[in-house]
Each structure stands twice: as structure tokens, then as C-alpha cells.
Amino acid sequence: MTFDYLVRAVADALRTYVGWLVRPRLLAHYGMWCGLAIVGFVCSGWAIGLELPTLEGPLRFSFDTGGGTPTFLTWALLLFGFGLLAWGPWQEWARYRHERDLLSKKRVLVLEARGLRFEIGRALADAVPDLILGRREPRILDFRQIYDGEITHPERGLEEAISLPNQIRQAAAGADRGDFTVVYGGLAPVPYTFLTGVLIDDEGKLFVMDWDRTAERWRALDAPDDGKRFEVEGLDSPKDSPEAVMAVAVSYPVLDRNLESAFPKLPVVRLTLEDGDVNAHWSAEKQAALAEQFLDAAIALEGCGVRRIHLVLAAPNSLVVRLGRAYDRRNLPRS
């Protein structure tokens, strides 16, 4: 673990250094370097000679800081160089104050859901990308009432989830919509995670992160879309049935015997991700397409007369939240 931590620290340091090297240069930056070059040129006694050929003979131009140039021109050039040197830091200071004032208005509510038996080493608020500007305000959604995978006190988790919209509204009070961002990430039981997505559906744009078990770090959904989608089966089976089961398999398969044991004699609609595994969800574009398929399947069930959908989800936390946000609880069957 110590070696892995050292490797990650070195990688972060290299990433920061490369980012500094390729950062965009502002006009003030070039102005300072230009001013320094002019002052150095004048003070070191350099000479410049330029000859341009013309039809009437060569046209010569020369500048000598050692005494061959009028004193007023030398002093004017020197003052211009010092002016550029002073203008650069002044511009940088003005830019810093402007960005500081903007950042003081921007706020980032970081919602970290905790619901499993182990602790995550790094807080989500510390892993939010720098591109999300604003003061971090971490909030913990504590769903840790489980024992050996079983939820022992569901009412406590429900109270935590139901209070979430009010927490977001209170945090956003007094802030412009463009200055307030919500970041979500966590490891929590699927029912609470899906409910969290349903409840924050109307609370504005959400930036979702997930825990990378392989790299042991928080990660944004930044992978490219591999084009793999759900394979939908059984949409024609729930006709004339008021209830149906929707089994969504992404990271793990949903076994038939478990469905038959929990929901005997109920029709089953399956959404199975092609080549699904625990790392098949790192694309935001892919998750959006999967959520659209999920919503289309729920609408189709509603059109078949289904009034209650029993959801069985085997999916990563970030995708479960996405599916919860896609589920329209006002117009779709109860789940």
C-alpha cells in the first residue's frame, strides 16, 4: 500500500507539473518577459544593426546602447521596459482578485453517501476536479445501518434520503443557479442510492463521481463510450399483469432462481448490458444512453397496464443514481 501511495503521489505531482507547463499564457505573462528583455538589452550595452536592400542602395538601421544612440531614446526604451515589468504583475494581481471574487460566490455541495461496512480512505470533497470551481461544502449521507449485507433499520436510511432535497435547497439558498453545483458520489445500498437519484432529479445539474475499486480512488465518468447497450428481453410478457419485475444487470448477472424465489409467478423484463462487468460504467455518454433505454422500458411497461414495477438492480453506484434520476415517479408505475 505504501508503494502504491508513492506511485500515485508521483503521478499527481507529474500531472500538476505538466499542467503548469502547458497552462495558457496571458498577455501580462508575455509583457513581463518582453519588459525584462528590453531592460536587459539596454543595460548590457548591446547593439543592433539592420540592413535592408533597396533599388537606391542598402538602407541601414542601427541601435547602440553603449553611447551611439541619443540618450533620450535609450531612457525612453528603458522606461518602457520597466513599465512592462510593472504592468505584468499589476495585471496578474487584478486577475487574481477577479477570480477570487468569482470563487467566493461559487459553491460546490459535495454529497458523499456512505453505506457499506468499510471506510473509504479519501474523502470525496478532496477528489472533486479542479475544473469545478467554488468553495467545497461536504455533506455525508450516512446509510450505515447494515449487517452482513442486510439493512437492519431501513427507516433511518429513508429519513436520511428524504431530507436530501431540503438539504440541497438550504445549501443553495442565496446563491445564483449558475454559482451552485452539486457533486455526488458514494458507496451505499442500491435501494437508498436509487431513491437518492429519484429525489434529487429536480435539484439542478448533478456532477457524479464513483469509487474505482481497482485504482482505489474517486474518479469522474470520463471514459469514452464503447457503444455497448442493454439487451432488452420480455417486454411482451407483462400483458394484463398489474405487477412486473425489471431486472437490470450491469456489473453482475441477476440469477433466475433468485427472481423466482423473491417474485414468484410475476413476469420478468430483463435489461442486460452487453459484456457487463464492474468497470463497464465509466462513460457519462454511455450511462445517459443506458438510462434512456431504462426509461423506455418503464414506459413500455406502463403502456402494458403495469401499475407496480419491482426493480432488481445489479449496477454501480453512479449508474443507479442515473437510473433513479431518469425514473419519472409522477407518470410511471410505482417502484
N, C-alpha and C positions, 0 to 999 in steps of 0.2 A: 504493500500500500504506500510505503514511503517513497519507493522508486516511481510509482505511478503518479503520485502527487508532484514529485520533482519534474517529471516529464511534462505534466500539464502546466506547471508554473513556467517552465522554459518556453513552452509553446505559446502561452499567453503573453510572455514578455516579447517574444519574436513578433507576434501578431501586432502588439502595440507599437513596436519599433517600425515595422513595415508600414503600418498605418500613418505614423508620423512622417516617414519619408515621402509617401505618396499623397499626403494631405494637400488639398487645394491651396495654392499660394494667393494671397490677397495683394492688391495694388500697393498697400503700405509695406508689405514684405519686400517687394522689388524696389520700392522707393528708398528704403533703408540701405539696401545693398548698393544702389546707384549712388546715393549720397556718400557712402563710405568709399566707393571707388573714386569719386571726384575729389574728396578731401585728400585721399592718399596720393592721387595723381598730382595735385597742386603742391602738397607738402614735400614730395620726394624729388621735385625738380625734373620731372620727365619732360620730354619734348616730343611733339607730334609733327610729322611732315607729310603732306598730301600733294600729289601732283596729278593733274587731270589733263590728258591730251586734247587739244582743240585745233581748229584749222589755222589759227593765228599763232600757234605755239603753245607750249605747256602752261597750264595755269597752276601756280603753286600756292599752297597754303601751309603755314607753319604756326605752331604754338609752342612756346618755350617758357616753362615756369621758372627757369633759372635766371631770368632777367631780360630776355629778348622780347617779352610781351609787356604792353603797358600795365602799370601797377593796378590801375582801376579795374582792368579786365580780370586780372588774377584775383583781386579781392572779391569781385562780383561772383566769380566762379566758386571761390572758397565759401562765401556766404550762402550761395545756392546749395552747395554740398551739405553744409551744416543745417540748412533749412530742411532738406530732405531727411537728414538724420533725426531731426526733431519731429518732423511731420509723421514719420512712420510710427514711433511709439505712441504719439498722441492719437493716431487713428486706431491703433490696436487697443488702447485704453477705452476709447469711445465704443469700439465694437464689443469689448468685454462688458462694459456697463449695459449696453443694449441687450446682449444675450442674457446677462444676469437678471435684468428686469423681466425679460420674457420667461426665463426659467422660474422666476419667483411666482409667476401666475399659473404655470403649468403644474398639474398634479397627476400623479400616477397611483391609482389604488391597486395594490398587489394582493390578490386573493389567493392564498395557499391553502388547499384542502389537505388535511391530514386525517387518515382513517385506517391505516394499516398498522401492523404490530411492530414495525421497525421505524427508526428515525432516519430522516434524510439529512446528510451531513451539511449541505449548503442550503441556506435559505433562498427561496425563490426571488425575493427582492434584490438579493445580491447578484442574481444572474440575468436580470432584465437587460436587454440590449441597450447600448448607449444611444441608438437611433430613436428610442422612445424618450423624449425629453420631459423633464419635470421632476418634482420632488417625490420620492418614493414614500408611500404610506402603506406599510404592510398590515394585512389583517389575516388572522388564522381562522379557518373554518375547521373546527375540531369535531370530527366524526369518530373519534377513537373509543367506541363502546363495543368492540368485537372481541370474541374469544374463540380461538381456533377457527377463524373464518366465519363464525356465526355472529349476527348482530344481536346483542343481548338487550339493548334498550333503544328500540327504533324511535321512540317518541323524542328522545334527546336529539338525535340527528335531525329529525323533522323540524324541531324548533330552531335548530341552527340554520337549516336551509331556508325555512320560511322567512326568517328575519333578514335574509340576504338582500332583497330589493330595498328594504328600508335602510340598511347599512350603506348601500351604494348611493341612494338619494341623499342621505345625510352627508356622506363624504363629498358629493358633488355640489352641495349647497353653496351658492355664491360664486361658482365658477362657470365661465362660459363653456359651452359644449365642446368647442374646439380645443380648450385648455385642459380637458379632463379625459383621462384614458384609464381603462380597466384592463388589468393583466390577470389572467387566471392560469393556475397550474396546480397539480396535486396528485396524490395517490389516495383514493378513497373508494369505499364500496360502490359498485355500479348503480344501485338504486339512488343513493344520495347524489352521485355525480350526474345522472340523467336529470334528476329533479333540479339540480343546480342550473343545468343548461336551460330547462324549461322556464325557471323563474327569472333568469337574467336575460331572457330573449329580448325584452323591450327596454333594456337599460343601456342601449347605445352600442357602439363598436367595441368588440372584445378582442384582445390580443391573447392568444392561447399558447402556452408552452407545455412541455411534457418532460417526464423524467426518463432519460436514456439509461436503461439498466446496464447496457454494455459499457458505455463510457463513464457511467456514474456521475452524471451532471445533468442540469437542466438544459433543455435545448428547444429552440424555436422550430416551427414547422417549415423548414427551409429546403427540403429535398425536392428534386424535380418530380413531376407527375409521371409515373410509369405506365399510365393508361389502363391499369387493371381495375375492374369494377366488380360489383356484386353480380352473382348469378342467381336470378330470382326463380324460385320454384313454388308451385302450389297456390298461385293466386286464384285459380278457379275452384279450389276445394272448399272455401268457406261459404258457398252459396246457401242462403236460408239458415245460416247459423248466427246467433246473436253474439257469439264469442269466438275468438280465434287466437292462435299463438303465432307471434312473429319471432323467429329465431334468427338472430344476426350473429354470424361467425366471422371474425376478423383475425384475432390473434390466436384463438383456439377453436377447435370444432365443437359444435353443440351435438351431443350424443342423442340418438333416438330413444334409447331406454330411459334417459333422464327426463325427456319431454313426456314420454308415455306415463312415467311414474308421477310427475307433477301435474300434468294436464291430461288425464285420461279422456279419450274419445273426442277431444277438441281438434278441429282442423289446424294444420300447421303450414305456415308460409315461411320459407327459408330464404334468407339473403346471405349467401356465402361468398366471401371475397376470393377471387381467383388467386391462387398461390399465397393465401394469407399466412401471416406469422406475426410475431411480437414486434417486428420492425417494419411493418408494411404500411405505416400511417404517417410518415414524416413529411408528407407533401400537403400543404394547405389547399392547393388546387384539387388534389385527389380527394381530400376529405369533403370539400364542397360538392364534388360530383357524387360521392357516396351518400351524402346527406340528401341530395336531390332524389336519388333512387329510393332511399328510405321513405321520404315524404310521398313519392309517387305510389309506393306500395301501400302506405297507410291510407291514401286517398282511394286507392282501388278497393281496399277492404271496406271502407266506409260506403263506397258505392254498391258493394255486395250485401249491405244491410248489417254489417258487423257493428255492434254497439260497444263492445269492450275488447281491447287488444291486450293480451298478456305478452309483454316484451321479455325476451331472453337474450341478453347481450353478452357476448364474449369479445370485448374490444378494449383498446387502450383508453386511458382516461380522457385524453384530448378529443378523441373521436366520439366518445359517449357524450361529452358536453356538446359537441357539434350536433349530434343527433337530437339531443334534448332541445336545443335552440330551434332546430328545424321543425319540431313537432308542434303543430298548431292545436293547442288544447281547447280552443274555442270551437273549432269546426270539425275536428277529428274525433274518432271514438275515444272513450276513456282508456287509459293505460295504467 
